[in-house]
Amino acid sequence: EAVVAEPGRTFLLVKVKVTNLGHKGESRTYTIRTPDPRDFTLYYRDTAYAPVKLPAGTSLGEPYAAATLNRYEIKTGYVVFDVPAALSTAECSVRVNLGTAGSPVWTLGRTL
């Protein structure tokens, strides 16, 4: 299914890759629950954007979805944001709310 942004808007896709590097001890393997797409927020200047919910199989790639991962399992997908077409990724950051584990932030448009 083709998905098209409204005039003056564009879709910003943020690739998310989660890997369970969990500890295995005492004969127990730990699973993790990955964050829900709603836990991600895009910040651009003074505005916060929530992800757009898309069905699977769109022209925008595989949408990210929450999952339970066993040790060393990986989950990838795209979190999609509907943003102004003039947006500069150099001025953007993405935050994910991990509850009691904190809220890490990544700056977009920059490389280390």
Phi and psi in degrees as GROMACS dihedral restraints (atoms count N, CA, C in turn):
[ dihedral_restraints ]
;  ai    aj    ak    al  type     phi  dphi    fc
    3     4     5     6     1   -79.5    20    10
    4     5     6     7     1   133.9    20    10
    6     7     8     9     1  -119.8    20    10
    7     8     9    10     1   126.4    20    10
    9    10    11    12     1  -126.0    20    10
   10    11    12    13     1   136.4    20    10
   12    13    14    15     1   -74.7    20    10
   13    14    15    16     1   154.4    20    10
   15    16    17    18     1   -66.7    20    10
   16    17    18    19     1   158.8    20    10
   18    19    20    21     1   -55.3    20    10
   19    20    21    22     1   136.1    20    10
   21    22    23    24     1    82.3    20    10
   22    23    24    25     1     0.5    20    10
   24    25    26    27     1  -122.0    20    10
   25    26    27    28     1   163.1    20    10
   27    28    29    30     1  -148.3    20    10
   28    29    30    31     1   164.2    20    10
   30    31    32    33     1  -100.5    20    10
   31    32    33    34     1   129.3    20    10
   33    34    35    36     1  -104.9    20    10
   34    35    36    37     1   119.5    20    10
   36    37    38    39     1  -101.6    20    10
   37    38    39    40     1   126.3    20    10
   39    40    41    42     1  -111.5    20    10
   40    41    42    43     1   117.9    20    10
   42    43    44    45     1   -76.7    20    10
   43    44    45    46     1   129.3    20    10
   45    46    47    48     1  -115.5    20    10
   46    47    48    49     1   130.8    20    10
   48    49    50    51     1  -131.0    20    10
   49    50    51    52     1   118.9    20    10
   51    52    53    54     1  -116.4    20    10
   52    53    54    55     1   129.8    20    10
   54    55    56    57     1  -124.0    20    10
   55    56    57    58     1   131.5    20    10
   57    58    59    60     1   -86.3    20    10
   58    59    60    61     1   104.7    20    10
   60    61    62    63     1   -97.3    20    10
   61    62    63    64     1    24.2    20    10
   63    64    65    66     1   -48.3    20    10
   64    65    66    67     1   151.8    20    10
   66    67    68    69     1   -76.1    20    10
   67    68    69    70     1   139.0    20    10
   69    70    71    72     1  -117.6    20    10
   70    71    72    73     1   114.6    20    10
   72    73    74    75     1  -151.7    20    10
   73    74    75    76     1   162.0    20    10
   75    76    77    78     1    51.9    20    10
   76    77    78    79     1    35.4    20    10
   78    79    80    81     1    59.9    20    10
   79    80    81    82     1    26.6    20    10
   81    82    83    84     1  -120.5    20    10
   82    83    84    85     1   138.1    20    10
   84    85    86    87     1  -107.8    20    10
   85    86    87    88     1   131.3    20    10
   87    88    89    90     1   -97.6    20    10
   88    89    90    91     1   132.7    20    10
   90    91    92    93     1   -99.0    20    10
   91    92    93    94     1   158.0    20    10
   93    94    95    96     1  -127.8    20    10
   94    95    96    97     1   156.4    20    10
   96    97    98    99     1  -107.0    20    10
   97    98    99   100     1   123.2    20    10
   99   100   101   102     1   -74.4    20    10
  100   101   102   103     1   158.6    20    10
  102   103   104   105     1   -63.8    20    10
  103   104   105   106     1   149.8    20    10
  105   106   107   108     1   -75.3    20    10
  106   107   108   109     1   149.5    20    10
  108   109   110   111     1   -54.5    20    10
  109   110   111   112     1   -31.1    20    10
  111   112   113   114     1   -66.7    20    10
  112   113   114   115     1   -14.3    20    10
  114   115   116   117     1   -80.6    20    10
  115   116   117   118     1    -7.0    20    10
  117   118   119   120     1   -96.1    20    10
  118   119   120   121     1   140.5    20    10
  120   121   122   123     1  -135.2    20    10
  121   122   123   124     1   133.9    20    10
  123   124   125   126     1   -99.0    20    10
  124   125   126   127     1   132.3    20    10
  126   127   128   129     1  -114.0    20    10
  127   128   129   130     1   129.5    20    10
  129   130   131   132     1  -136.2    20    10
  130   131   132   133     1   114.7    20    10
  132   133   134   135     1    55.2    20    10
  133   134   135   136     1  -119.4    20    10
  135   136   137   138     1  -103.9    20    10
  136   137   138   139     1    19.4    20    10
  138   139   140   141     1  -120.0    20    10
  139   140   141   142     1   139.1    20    10
  141   142   143   144     1  -106.4    20    10
  142   143   144   145     1   138.2    20    10
  144   145   146   147     1  -121.4    20    10
  145   146   147   148     1   134.7    20    10
  147   148   149   150     1   -93.2    20    10
  148   149   150   151     1   153.6    20    10
  150   151   152   153     1   -64.0    20    10
  151   152   153   154     1   152.9    20    10
  153   154   155   156     1   -90.2    20    10
  154   155   156   157     1   133.7    20    10
  156   157   158   159     1   -86.3    20    10
  157   158   159   160     1   122.9    20    10
  159   160   161   162     1  -121.8    20    10
  160   161   162   163     1   147.3    20    10
  162   163   164   165     1   -74.2    20    10
  163   164   165   166     1   160.0    20    10
  165   166   167   168     1   -66.4    20    10
  166   167   168   169     1   151.4    20    10
  168   169   170   171     1    80.9    20    10
  169   170   171   172     1    30.4    20    10
  171   172   173   174     1   -93.1    20    10
  172   173   174   175     1   175.5    20    10
  174   175   176   177     1   -73.9    20    10
  175   176   177   178     1    -3.4    20    10
  177   178   179   180     1   -96.5    20    10
  178   179   180   181     1    13.4    20    10
  180   181   182   183     1    91.5    20    10
  181   182   183   184     1  -172.5    20    10
  183   184   185   186     1   -80.9    20    10
  184   185   186   187     1   115.5    20    10
  186   187   188   189     1   -68.6    20    10
  187   188   189   190     1   145.0    20    10
  189   190   191   192     1   -71.9    20    10
  190   191   192   193     1   142.6    20    10
  192   193   194   195     1  -142.5    20    10
  193   194   195   196     1   151.3    20    10
  195   196   197   198     1   -65.8    20    10
  196   197   198   199     1   149.9    20    10
  198   199   200   201     1  -154.8    20    10
  199   200   201   202     1   161.5    20    10
  201   202   203   204     1   -99.3    20    10
  202   203   204   205     1   126.4    20    10
  204   205   206   207     1  -115.6    20    10
  205   206   207   208     1   135.9    20    10
  207   208   209   210     1   -82.4    20    10
  208   209   210   211     1   172.1    20    10
  210   211   212   213     1   -54.4    20    10
  211   212   213   214     1   130.9    20    10
  213   214   215   216     1    71.9    20    10
  214   215   216   217     1     1.9    20    10
  216   217   218   219     1   -75.3    20    10
  217   218   219   220     1   154.0    20    10
  219   220   221   222     1  -128.7    20    10
  220   221   222   223     1   141.2    20    10
  222   223   224   225     1  -125.1    20    10
  223   224   225   226     1   127.4    20    10
  225   226   227   228     1  -129.1    20    10
  226   227   228   229     1   158.7    20    10
  228   229   230   231     1   169.5    20    10
  229   230   231   232     1  -179.9    20    10
  231   232   233   234     1  -111.5    20    10
  232   233   234   235     1   133.8    20    10
  234   235   236   237     1   -96.2    20    10
  235   236   237   238     1   126.3    20    10
  237   238   239   240     1  -108.6    20    10
  238   239   240   241     1   131.7    20    10
  240   241   242   243     1  -120.3    20    10
  241   242   243   244     1   136.2    20    10
  243   244   245   246     1   -92.1    20    10
  244   245   246   247     1   112.2    20    10
  246   247   248   249     1  -131.4    20    10
  247   248   249   250     1   166.1    20    10
  249   250   251   252     1   -61.9    20    10
  250   251   252   253     1   143.2    20    10
  252   253   254   255     1   -61.5    20    10
  253   254   255   256     1   -27.3    20    10
  255   256   257   258     1   -84.3    20    10
  256   257   258   259     1     3.2    20    10
  258   259   260   261     1   -58.9    20    10
  259   260   261   262     1   138.8    20    10
  261   262   263   264     1  -107.3    20    10
  262   263   264   265     1   120.3    20    10
  264   265   266   267     1   -63.9    20    10
  265   266   267   268     1   -21.7    20    10
  267   268   269   270     1   -64.3    20    10
  268   269   270   271     1   -17.2    20    10
  270   271   272   273     1  -107.9    20    10
  271   272   273   274     1    14.7    20    10
  273   274   275   276     1  -110.0    20    10
  274   275   276   277     1   152.5    20    10
  276   277   278   279     1  -142.0    20    10
  277   278   279   280     1   156.5    20    10
  279   280   281   282     1  -122.7    20    10
  280   281   282   283     1   132.8    20    10
  282   283   284   285     1  -118.4    20    10
  283   284   285   286     1   141.3    20    10
  285   286   287   288     1  -122.2    20    10
  286   287   288   289     1   129.3    20    10
  288   289   290   291     1   -87.1    20    10
  289   290   291   292     1   111.0    20    10
  291   292   293   294     1  -102.3    20    10
  292   293   294   295     1    20.2    20    10
  294   295   296   297     1    66.8    20    10
  295   296   297   298     1  -128.2    20    10
  297   298   299   300     1   -68.7    20    10
  298   299   300   301     1   -14.4    20    10
  300   301   302   303     1   -83.7    20    10
  301   302   303   304     1    -3.9    20    10
  303   304   305   306     1   108.3    20    10
  304   305   306   307     1  -171.4    20    10
  306   307   308   309     1  -139.7    20    10
  307   308   309   310     1    81.4    20    10
  309   310   311   312     1   -66.1    20    10
  310   311   312   313     1   151.9    20    10
  312   313   314   315     1  -126.8    20    10
  313   314   315   316     1   137.0    20    10
  315   316   317   318     1  -119.8    20    10
  316   317   318   319     1   134.6    20    10
  318   319   320   321     1   -88.1    20    10
  319   320   321   322     1   132.8    20    10
  321   322   323   324     1   -93.5    20    10
  322   323   324   325     1   162.8    20    10
  324   325   326   327     1    73.9    20    10
  325   326   327   328     1    11.5    20    10
  327   328   329   330     1  -133.1    20    10
  328   329   330   331     1   147.9    20    10
  330   331   332   333     1  -118.2    20    10
  331   332   333   334     1   153.3    20    10
